[in-house]
């Protein structure tokens, strides 16, 4: 009986060692590709939120060089095009209580961005931390609408009032095309929903430089640093 128990134990031991050897030789294959969409902008739009901050509807592709390191390519378009409040840049008193005001409104009908970057995945649990950075290119079409309004002061029953008169002549539209280059460090949290699907949330900080043309002056070099809110992206990824 003792010999039978010893033989069975030895057989189970050799079977376990053999299974470990098979698993070592044939590990679970690494899924090297991930593709995802930033779903935060559509959620905000459906909720009726008109964000003043730039939020890109991004598509991102990742290629994992190893389990922890990945290269990434991202392309996106800003879905929020909120015109600035009208700005009075010049007022001229014409006479007869009439003041002529030049008013400008700026909008961005085109605001697209592409980036190439690297990320590092950290942690041993299902919930993992990610740090990385993207090199970005941002193309913006700024449209400046200039209009003239007249303001006429009148007094009715000892009450002073102002009438606003729109003047169609002199209305102009100017387009500025801006090319921005920069770097965007980010921190993300990633959590696997299933074997194929992942959910990530990110905080991003954008540092960009660009040149702006000013009439009658040399081009100005401008530096921007923006933190796109506490939550910049919520992305759903599929890996294959």
PEPEWO-V104497 format. One line per field, one symbol per residue. burial: # if it has 9 or more other C-alpha atoms within 8 Angstrom, else .. A space follows every 50 residues. Layout:
burial: ???
This chain:
burial: ...............................##########..##..... ....###########..###########.#.#.....#..#.....#### ########.############.....######################## ####........#...#...#......###############...##### ############...............#..#########.
